[in-house]
Amino acid sequence: MGQRRDSLPGGLDYKRGGMSQLNQYYNSLGGQGSIGGMPPSPGPIGMLPPSQSLTPPPLTGSSTNLNFGALGNGSRFVSAAPGAEAKFRAGSLSNGLFGGSSNTLFPNRIGRGTGLGEKTNSGRSRLLEDFRNNRYPNLQLRDLQNHIVEFSQDQHGSRFIQQKLERATPAEKQMVFSEILSSAYSLMTDVFGNYVIQKFFEFGTAEQKHTLAQRVRGHVLPLALQMYGCRVIQKALESIPPDNAVLKAELVKELDGHVSKCVKDQNGNHVVQKCIECVEPAALQFIINAFQNQVFSLSTHPYGCRVIQRILEHCTPEQTAPILDELHANTEKLVQDQYGNYVIQHVLEHGRPEDKSKIVGELRGKVLTLSQHKFASNVVEKCVSHSSRGERAMLIDEVCNGQDGPHSALYTMMKDQFANYVVQKMIDIAEPAQRKILMHKIRPHVATLRKYTYGKHILAKLEKFYMKSGADLGPIGPPNGL
């Protein structure tokens, strides 16, 4: 049987002989000497002796000598490690290996002997390719003439333009602006180009902002529904000067008849919110009209609930009145909805006292039930913290009054995963006299509460107040030394 290919005849003698033979072997591969024949048997570590070559004789008629151990061009040595050929672009190897007459292994370097506007195999211009490869460390905006749109649509190029625009001279801004204007719409919907348009709305001159806004006209709806275009519309509404309210109103009016579609869209809802924030309420009446008899369904929608909250924040009392009427008619259902509860909380935090009172009145008598609900419990907490003193006292009394013992409302709430937070809020917010009553009501249950995960939260809250105020209830521990 023959030896294994990886066996080492002579033990480690090849090491003792030094590396000169191996070096000679590899040096011979890099040269352009004549091609030797195949040897009768392999040398050390499976290689030929240095005087021989593994390369087969050249094809008939070929005038080019090839070494497959390495790819050479003259005296230049180029690695031919596995996978190295994958780095060569099509047509770059023309040293007789794939045919061709060029003596150059690689194509011309970018920008050397070719114009900067010439496209590379990647589809980018030479200038952009060089920039991406950090060959222009001191590139300036003025150097990008006739390349602004291409750079704007490139991740790195877009970032470069954005940074430069913040400190650009008026002449540089105008140069950039004149190039992007003809491609403004396509840039608005581009993953990287939209940021350049936004920067112009931020740092451009008043005239440039106005001109860009004019390019948006007639396209507000499709842009509002597009992932990148919606950002441009929002920035435009933020950036158009207040003295140009007419232009803002005209842009917003393009959404008339499409409000519901926009509100329920993952992109369009942000545009509607920005309209409500940045445009005069008088120009938004068509949005209010579109919400008629739709407040409940929109309040229970993941995007619609946000728009309802913006209306309550920015619109006039005359505009919010019908919205609030529909909310009050559906309070109990809304507080138990995963989205509607946020709308009711918003009214409790920012609404008029009379609207808060209506909500508290709707929840009275249902504190125990709603406090045990995942979403409604948040609304009960807000009622406790944002209602009037009298209303707060009534809510706490509802929990404290009634039967004592293991079936009392307070004890049930203290053990519950959601209601325990309502009890904690009551302890935080209650007047001193009422807090004292709460503590006395809780104390008989201390030993039992220690067994419950959520009951421990209540005990920690009581200990905190005992340590802070030095309450005269004695230590909050098991009664009678239990």
C-alpha positions as CSV (number, residue, x, y, z in Angstrom):
1,M,0.0,0.0,0.0
2,G,1.2,3.5,-0.7
3,Q,1.8,6.1,2.0
4,R,-0.9,8.5,3.1
5,R,-0.7,11.9,1.3
6,D,-0.1,13.7,4.5
7,S,2.6,11.4,5.8
8,L,6.1,13.0,6.2
9,P,8.8,10.7,4.9
10,G,12.0,11.1,6.8
11,G,10.2,12.4,10.0
12,L,11.0,16.0,10.7
13,D,14.1,16.2,8.4
14,Y,12.3,18.7,6.1
15,K,12.3,21.1,9.0
16,R,16.0,20.7,9.7
17,G,16.8,21.4,6.1
18,G,15.5,24.9,6.6
19,M,12.9,26.7,4.4
20,S,15.2,27.4,1.5
21,Q,13.8,24.5,-0.6
22,L,10.2,25.7,0.0
23,N,11.1,29.2,-0.8
24,Q,12.8,28.2,-4.0
25,Y,9.7,26.2,-4.9
26,Y,7.3,29.1,-4.4
27,N,9.7,31.5,-6.1
28,S,9.7,29.3,-9.1
29,L,5.9,29.4,-9.3
30,G,6.0,33.2,-9.5
31,G,8.4,33.3,-12.5
32,Q,7.8,33.0,-16.2
33,G,10.2,30.1,-16.8
34,S,9.6,27.2,-19.1
35,I,7.1,24.5,-18.1
36,G,8.5,21.3,-16.9
37,G,6.9,17.8,-17.1
38,M,5.0,15.9,-14.5
39,P,7.3,14.1,-12.0
40,P,7.1,10.4,-11.3
41,S,6.4,10.8,-7.6
42,P,5.7,13.6,-5.1
43,G,8.3,15.2,-2.9
44,P,8.2,16.1,0.8
45,I,4.7,17.0,2.1
46,G,3.2,16.0,-1.2
47,M,4.9,18.6,-3.3
48,L,7.3,18.4,-6.2
49,P,11.0,19.0,-5.8
50,P,11.9,22.6,-6.5
51,S,13.2,21.8,-9.9
52,Q,9.9,20.6,-11.1
53,S,6.4,22.0,-11.7
54,L,2.9,20.7,-11.3
55,T,1.7,22.9,-14.2
56,P,0.7,21.0,-17.3
57,P,2.2,21.9,-20.6
58,P,0.5,24.9,-22.4
59,L,-2.3,24.3,-24.9
60,T,-1.3,23.9,-28.5
61,G,-0.9,27.3,-30.1
62,S,-0.8,29.1,-26.8
63,S,2.0,31.7,-26.5
64,T,1.4,32.4,-22.8
65,N,3.0,30.4,-20.0
66,L,0.7,29.9,-17.0
67,N,1.5,28.9,-13.5
68,F,-1.6,27.6,-11.6
69,G,0.2,28.0,-8.2
70,A,-0.2,31.7,-8.6
71,L,-1.4,34.2,-11.1
72,G,1.4,36.3,-12.4
73,N,1.9,39.3,-14.7
74,G,5.5,39.8,-15.5
75,S,7.4,39.7,-12.2
76,R,4.3,40.6,-10.1
77,F,3.0,37.8,-7.8
78,V,-0.7,37.7,-7.1
79,S,-2.3,35.2,-4.6
80,A,-4.4,32.5,-6.1
81,A,-5.7,31.2,-2.8
82,P,-9.1,29.5,-3.0
83,G,-11.8,32.1,-3.5
84,A,-9.4,34.8,-4.6
85,E,-10.7,34.6,-8.1
86,A,-14.2,35.5,-6.9
87,K,-12.8,39.0,-6.2
88,F,-11.9,39.6,-9.8
89,R,-14.6,41.3,-11.8
90,A,-15.7,39.9,-15.1
91,G,-13.2,40.4,-17.8
92,S,-10.4,41.5,-15.4
93,L,-8.4,38.3,-16.0
94,S,-6.9,38.5,-19.5
95,N,-3.5,37.1,-19.0
96,G,-4.2,34.3,-21.5
97,L,-6.2,32.5,-18.8
98,F,-9.6,33.5,-20.2
99,G,-8.4,35.0,-23.5
100,G,-7.9,38.7,-24.3
101,S,-5.0,40.8,-25.2
102,S,-4.6,43.0,-22.1
103,N,-1.5,42.4,-19.9
104,T,-3.2,43.8,-16.8
105,L,-4.6,41.4,-14.3
106,F,-7.0,43.9,-12.7
107,P,-9.0,46.7,-14.4
108,N,-7.9,50.3,-14.1
109,R,-8.2,51.8,-10.7
110,I,-11.3,54.0,-10.3
111,G,-10.6,57.5,-11.6
112,R,-7.3,56.5,-13.2
113,G,-7.5,57.1,-16.9
114,T,-11.3,57.3,-16.9
115,G,-13.9,60.0,-16.2
116,L,-15.4,60.4,-12.8
117,G,-18.8,60.1,-14.3
118,E,-18.2,56.8,-15.9
119,K,-20.1,53.9,-14.3
120,T,-18.4,51.1,-12.6
121,N,-19.5,47.5,-12.6
122,S,-21.5,48.3,-9.4
123,G,-23.5,50.8,-11.3
124,R,-22.1,53.7,-9.4
125,S,-20.1,56.6,-10.8
126,R,-16.3,56.6,-10.3
127,L,-16.6,59.5,-8.0
128,L,-19.1,57.8,-5.7
129,E,-17.2,54.6,-5.8
130,D,-14.0,56.4,-4.8
131,F,-15.9,58.3,-2.1
132,R,-17.3,55.0,-0.7
133,N,-13.7,53.6,-0.6
134,N,-12.4,56.7,1.3
135,R,-10.2,57.9,-1.5
136,Y,-11.5,61.5,-1.1
137,P,-11.0,62.3,2.6
138,N,-11.5,66.1,2.0
139,L,-14.4,65.9,-0.4
140,Q,-16.6,69.1,-0.5
141,L,-20.1,69.7,-1.7
142,R,-18.8,71.7,-4.7
143,D,-16.9,68.6,-5.8
144,L,-20.2,66.7,-6.3
145,Q,-21.4,68.8,-9.2
146,N,-23.6,66.7,-11.5
147,H,-23.5,63.9,-8.9
148,I,-25.8,65.3,-6.2
149,V,-28.8,63.1,-7.0
150,E,-26.7,59.9,-7.2
151,F,-25.0,60.7,-3.9
152,S,-28.4,61.5,-2.3
153,Q,-29.7,58.0,-3.2
154,D,-26.6,56.3,-1.6
155,Q,-26.5,55.6,2.1
156,H,-23.1,57.1,2.6
157,G,-23.5,59.9,0.1
158,S,-26.8,60.9,1.6
159,R,-25.3,61.2,5.0
160,F,-22.4,63.2,3.6
161,I,-24.7,65.8,1.9
162,Q,-26.9,66.1,5.0
163,Q,-23.9,66.9,7.2
164,K,-22.5,69.4,4.7
165,L,-25.9,71.2,4.2
166,E,-26.0,72.2,7.9
167,R,-22.9,74.5,7.4
168,A,-23.0,75.0,3.6
169,T,-22.6,78.4,2.0
170,P,-25.6,79.9,0.1
171,A,-23.8,79.1,-3.2
172,E,-23.3,75.5,-2.2
173,K,-26.9,75.1,-1.1
174,Q,-28.1,76.6,-4.4
175,M,-25.8,74.2,-6.4
176,V,-27.2,71.2,-4.5
177,F,-30.8,72.5,-4.7
178,S,-30.7,73.1,-8.4
179,E,-29.7,69.5,-9.0
180,I,-32.2,67.8,-6.7
181,L,-35.2,69.9,-7.8
182,S,-35.8,68.0,-11.1
183,S,-35.7,64.7,-9.1
184,A,-37.4,66.0,-6.0
185,Y,-40.4,63.6,-6.1
186,S,-38.3,60.5,-6.6
187,L,-35.9,61.6,-3.8
188,M,-38.9,62.1,-1.5
189,T,-39.8,58.5,-1.8
190,D,-36.3,57.1,-1.7
191,V,-34.9,55.3,1.3
192,F,-31.9,57.7,1.5
193,G,-32.9,60.6,-0.7
194,N,-35.8,61.6,1.6
195,Y,-33.4,62.7,4.2
196,V,-31.7,65.2,1.8
197,I,-35.1,66.7,1.0
198,Q,-35.9,67.0,4.7
199,K,-32.6,68.8,5.3
200,F,-33.5,71.4,2.8
201,F,-36.8,72.0,4.5
202,E,-34.7,72.4,7.7
203,F,-31.7,74.4,6.5
204,G,-32.8,75.8,3.1
205,T,-33.7,79.4,2.4
206,A,-37.3,80.5,2.6
207,E,-37.5,80.5,-1.2
208,Q,-36.0,77.0,-1.4
209,K,-38.5,75.7,1.1
210,H,-41.4,77.3,-0.8
211,T,-40.2,75.8,-4.1
212,L,-39.9,72.3,-2.6
213,A,-43.4,72.7,-1.0
214,Q,-44.7,73.5,-4.4
215,R,-43.3,70.2,-5.7
216,V,-45.2,68.4,-3.0
217,R,-48.5,69.9,-4.2
218,G,-50.7,67.4,-6.0
219,H,-48.8,64.5,-4.4
220,V,-49.7,64.8,-0.8
221,L,-51.9,61.7,-0.6
222,P,-49.5,59.2,-2.2
223,L,-46.6,60.7,-0.3
224,A,-48.5,60.5,3.0
225,L,-49.2,56.8,2.5
226,Q,-45.5,56.1,1.5
227,M,-42.9,55.0,4.0
228,Y,-40.4,57.7,3.2
229,G,-42.7,60.3,1.6
230,C,-44.7,60.6,4.8
231,R,-41.6,61.9,6.6
232,V,-41.1,64.6,4.0
233,I,-44.7,65.8,4.3
234,Q,-44.3,66.0,8.1
235,K,-41.0,68.0,7.8
236,A,-42.6,70.3,5.2
237,L,-45.5,71.0,7.6
238,E,-43.1,71.7,10.4
239,S,-40.8,73.9,8.3
240,I,-43.1,76.1,6.2
241,P,-43.1,79.5,7.9
242,P,-46.2,80.6,9.9
243,D,-46.7,83.5,7.5
244,N,-47.4,81.0,4.7
245,A,-50.4,79.4,6.4
246,V,-52.3,79.4,3.1
247,L,-49.8,77.0,1.5
248,K,-50.0,74.7,4.5
249,A,-53.8,74.7,4.3
250,E,-53.7,73.9,0.6
251,L,-51.4,70.9,1.2
252,V,-53.5,69.6,4.0
253,K,-56.7,70.0,2.0
254,E,-55.5,67.4,-0.5
255,L,-56.3,64.8,2.2
256,D,-60.0,65.7,2.2
257,G,-62.0,62.7,1.4
258,H,-59.2,60.3,2.4
259,V,-59.0,61.1,6.1
260,S,-60.2,57.7,7.4
261,K,-57.8,55.9,5.0
262,C,-54.9,58.0,6.2
263,V,-55.7,57.7,9.9
264,K,-55.8,53.9,9.7
265,D,-52.5,53.7,7.6
266,Q,-49.2,53.0,9.4
267,N,-47.6,56.0,7.5
268,G,-50.6,58.2,6.9
269,N,-51.6,58.5,10.5
270,H,-48.4,60.3,11.3
271,V,-49.1,62.9,8.6
272,V,-52.6,63.5,10.0
273,Q,-51.2,64.0,13.5
274,K,-48.7,66.5,12.1
275,C,-51.4,68.3,10.3
276,I,-53.3,68.7,13.5
277,E,-50.2,69.9,15.3
278,C,-48.9,72.4,12.7
279,V,-52.0,73.8,10.8
280,E,-54.5,76.3,12.0
281,P,-57.6,74.5,13.4
282,A,-59.9,76.4,11.0
283,A,-58.2,74.5,8.1
284,L,-58.8,71.2,9.8
285,Q,-62.6,71.1,10.0
286,F,-62.8,68.5,7.3
287,I,-60.9,66.1,9.6
288,I,-63.4,66.7,12.4
289,N,-66.3,66.2,10.0
290,A,-64.8,62.9,8.9
291,F,-64.7,61.7,12.5
292,Q,-68.5,62.1,13.0
293,N,-70.0,58.9,14.3
294,Q,-66.5,57.3,13.9
295,V,-65.0,58.3,17.3
296,F,-65.5,54.9,19.0
297,S,-64.1,52.8,16.1
298,L,-61.1,55.2,15.7
299,S,-60.4,55.3,19.4
300,T,-60.1,51.5,19.5
301,H,-57.8,51.5,16.5
302,P,-54.0,51.4,17.1
303,Y,-53.4,54.5,14.9
304,G,-56.7,56.2,15.3
305,C,-56.4,56.5,19.0
306,R,-53.3,58.7,18.5
307,V,-55.1,61.0,16.1
308,I,-58.0,61.4,18.5
309,Q,-55.6,62.5,21.3
310,R,-54.0,65.1,19.0
311,I,-57.4,66.5,18.2
312,L,-58.1,66.8,21.9
313,E,-54.8,68.6,22.4
314,H,-54.8,71.1,19.5
315,C,-58.3,71.8,18.2
316,T,-60.8,74.4,19.5
317,P,-63.5,73.6,22.1
318,E,-66.1,73.8,19.4
319,Q,-64.3,71.1,17.4
320,T,-63.6,68.8,20.3
321,A,-67.1,68.9,21.8
322,P,-68.6,66.4,19.4
323,I,-65.6,64.1,19.8
324,L,-66.0,64.2,23.6
325,D,-69.7,63.5,23.4
326,E,-69.0,60.3,21.5
327,L,-66.3,59.4,24.0
328,H,-68.5,59.9,27.0
329,A,-71.2,57.8,25.4
330,N,-68.8,54.8,25.3
331,T,-66.6,55.3,28.3
332,E,-67.1,52.0,30.0
333,K,-66.3,50.1,26.8
334,L,-63.3,52.3,26.0
335,V,-61.6,51.9,29.3
336,Q,-61.5,48.2,28.8
337,D,-60.1,48.4,25.3
338,Q,-56.3,48.0,24.7
339,Y,-56.3,51.3,22.7
340,G,-59.4,53.1,23.9
341,N,-58.1,53.3,27.5
342,Y,-55.4,55.6,26.3
343,V,-57.9,58.1,24.9
344,I,-59.8,58.1,28.2
345,Q,-56.6,58.5,30.2
346,H,-55.7,61.5,27.9
347,V,-59.0,63.2,28.8
348,L,-58.3,62.6,32.5
349,E,-54.8,64.1,32.3
350,H,-55.5,67.1,29.9
351,G,-59.2,67.5,29.7
352,R,-61.6,70.0,31.3
353,P,-62.8,69.4,34.9
354,E,-66.3,68.7,33.7
355,D,-65.1,66.0,31.3
356,K,-63.0,64.4,34.0
357,S,-66.0,64.4,36.3
358,K,-68.2,62.6,33.7
359,I,-65.6,59.9,33.4
360,V,-65.2,59.5,37.2
361,G,-69.0,59.4,37.5
362,E,-69.1,56.6,34.9
363,L,-66.7,54.5,36.9
364,R,-68.2,55.0,40.3
365,G,-69.6,51.8,41.7
366,K,-67.4,49.7,39.4
367,V,-64.0,50.4,41.0
368,L,-63.5,46.8,42.2
369,T,-64.4,45.2,38.8
370,L,-62.5,47.7,36.6
371,S,-59.4,47.7,38.8
372,Q,-59.0,44.0,38.1
373,H,-59.0,44.6,34.4
374,K,-55.7,44.8,32.6
375,F,-56.5,48.0,30.7
376,A,-59.2,49.6,32.8
377,S,-57.1,49.5,35.9
378,N,-54.8,52.1,34.3
379,V,-57.8,54.4,33.9
380,V,-58.9,53.9,37.5
381,E,-55.4,54.9,38.6
382,K,-55.7,58.1,36.5
383,C,-59.1,58.8,38.1
384,V,-57.5,58.6,41.5
385,S,-54.6,60.9,40.7
386,H,-56.4,63.4,38.4
387,S,-59.9,63.8,39.9
388,S,-61.0,66.5,42.4
389,R,-60.4,66.0,46.1
390,G,-64.0,65.1,46.7
391,E,-64.2,62.6,43.8
392,R,-60.9,61.0,45.0
393,A,-62.3,60.6,48.5
394,M,-65.5,58.9,47.1
395,L,-63.4,56.4,45.1
396,I,-61.3,55.5,48.1
397,D,-64.4,55.2,50.3
398,E,-65.9,52.8,47.8
399,V,-62.9,50.5,48.4
400,C,-62.7,50.9,52.1
401,N,-66.4,50.8,53.0
402,G,-68.3,47.6,53.0
403,Q,-67.6,44.3,54.6
404,D,-64.2,43.6,56.1
405,G,-62.5,40.3,56.0
406,P,-61.1,38.0,53.3
407,H,-63.9,38.9,50.9
408,S,-63.7,42.7,51.2
409,A,-63.1,44.7,48.0
410,L,-59.8,46.1,49.5
411,Y,-58.4,42.6,50.3
412,T,-59.3,41.3,46.8
413,M,-57.7,44.3,45.1
414,M,-54.5,43.9,47.2
415,K,-54.0,40.4,46.0
416,D,-54.8,41.1,42.3
417,Q,-52.1,41.5,39.7
418,F,-53.6,44.7,38.3
419,A,-55.8,46.1,41.2
420,N,-52.9,46.2,43.6
421,Y,-51.5,49.1,41.7
422,V,-54.7,51.0,42.2
423,V,-54.4,50.5,46.0
424,Q,-50.8,51.7,45.9
425,K,-51.9,54.8,44.0
426,M,-54.6,55.4,46.7
427,I,-52.1,55.1,49.4
428,D,-49.8,57.6,47.6
429,I,-52.6,60.2,46.8
430,A,-55.0,59.9,49.8
431,E,-55.3,62.7,52.3
432,P,-53.6,61.9,55.6
433,A,-56.9,61.0,57.4
434,Q,-58.0,58.7,54.6
435,R,-54.6,57.1,54.3
436,K,-54.7,56.3,58.0
437,I,-58.1,54.5,57.5
438,L,-56.5,52.6,54.5
439,M,-53.6,51.5,56.7
440,H,-56.0,50.3,59.5
441,K,-58.0,48.4,57.0
442,I,-54.9,46.7,55.5
443,R,-53.2,45.8,58.8
444,P,-55.3,42.7,59.7
445,H,-54.3,41.2,56.4
446,V,-50.5,41.7,56.7
447,A,-49.7,38.1,57.5
448,T,-51.7,36.8,54.6
449,L,-50.4,39.4,52.1
450,R,-46.9,38.2,52.7
451,K,-47.9,35.0,50.9
452,Y,-48.9,36.8,47.7
453,T,-46.5,38.3,45.1
454,Y,-48.7,41.4,44.6
455,G,-49.6,41.7,48.3
456,K,-45.9,42.2,49.0
457,H,-46.0,45.4,46.9
458,I,-48.7,46.8,49.3
459,L,-46.6,45.9,52.4
460,A,-43.5,47.6,50.9
461,K,-45.6,50.7,50.2
462,L,-46.9,50.8,53.8
463,E,-43.4,50.3,55.3
464,K,-42.3,53.3,53.2
465,F,-44.9,55.5,54.6
466,Y,-44.4,54.3,58.1
467,M,-40.7,55.0,57.9
468,K,-41.3,58.4,56.3
469,S,-44.0,59.7,58.5
470,G,-43.5,57.8,61.8
471,A,-47.2,56.9,61.7
472,D,-48.7,56.0,65.0
473,L,-49.9,52.6,63.8
474,G,-47.0,50.7,65.3
475,P,-44.8,48.5,63.2
476,I,-46.5,47.2,60.1
477,G,-46.0,43.5,60.9
478,P,-48.1,40.6,61.8
479,P,-50.7,41.5,64.5
480,N,-50.4,40.0,68.0
481,G,-46.9,38.9,67.3
482,L,-47.9,36.4,64.6
